[in-house]
């Protein structure tokens, strides 16, 4: 698991934010040399200077992230990875509500 804290400052104060978050992940070794992994994460995004700004109300986002991964080691310190990620943002301002799905296939290399 993990705990995180971010603070961002933007050119427009409406986008300044503080964002504590937490997450939990696990992986296991499966047959055929596959590694299966999953992660769940949550981030609370407080756009603390947004009240009275261009949106007329204070914006707070709740961002949920779910990730599933399958990977397999290949010769030469290579690893083939297939990753699916679902990101869901729920905001106090409905124009910032959204969901996004991402599927990626990658090849990574690492030194021993």
Secondary structure by P-SEA (a helix, b strand, c coil): cccbbbbbbcccccccccccccccccccccccccccccccbbbbbbccccccccccbbbbbbbbbbbbbbbbbccccbbbbbbbbbbbbbbccccccbbbbbbbbbcccccc
